[in-house]
């Protein structure tokens, strides 16, 4: 008897083929392996931070292995089918996974295979379109673990992209916390108001913060983060600059205040949680944290998958103020 997993299936995927060049290419799927699921993509999302570096060819040679997404096609720098915000429906695989809606670190591809261990079921109270935020929420959750803000702390987030907004959202839920998000894009003020977060266009009125998160992607933002940190405060650096050189001033009060500049990357689980948390547990927690309908404000109107090669320059181009760009699959 021939089963669906015995057949070769065809798929389409978005490939970054050269700096600032993307195209859709066919992909053939082999026989489904044991303990794997075949997934029809419903939505995926473009990460403006990481994917813009890939799209622009700005990933350092030394980081090719560490930057590789678990299910990507090809090899960095080019050509590569890259992506890690995928929500789809299981059509083949172990019976207890069939027809479930799942999140995985899958690429922008119409159909793909993934090991069961990498999947997390999307909760019933989280729409599939909002579930694409799970990877960003994981990053934000890990950042909060790293910075360790507490109740009544004064917390600043420099940079109002998706990750910055999600960090601010999580911190604002702590009792008595004074949370401010700093971003020059005035549209962020409306979103902050809806999420119950104080908005500031600049750092003029901020000082003596207990914890500062930097997520702007610009060295000027990191300098601002240092300037508002209080005595012995922690500055959590969430921006990744690829092969760009970053210059900041470490004079002034940096040493006298004994400031601590701490990098944070979602590829690692914060050491305070490593003894108890797996990557899958963290992913499931991130999905559960997306139950708030207000988080739909972080989603841009969906772009059709087949239009991606033409839309990517607008999505990842310089000067864009887009948040999470959703891609819909026909």
PyMOL commands that set and color helices and strands:
alter all, ss='L'
color gray80, all
select helices_A, chain A and resi 4-6+48-55+61-67+95-97+116-118+128-131+134-147+162-172+187-195+219-228+271-274+279-288+293-298+305-316
alter helices_A, ss='H'
color red, helices_A
select strands_A, chain A and resi 9-18+21-29+36-46+73-74+80-81+86-92+101-104+111-115+120-121+154-158+178-182+198-200+209-214+229-237+260-263+299-304+324-328
alter strands_A, ss='S'
color yellow, strands_A
deselect
rebuild
show_as cartoon
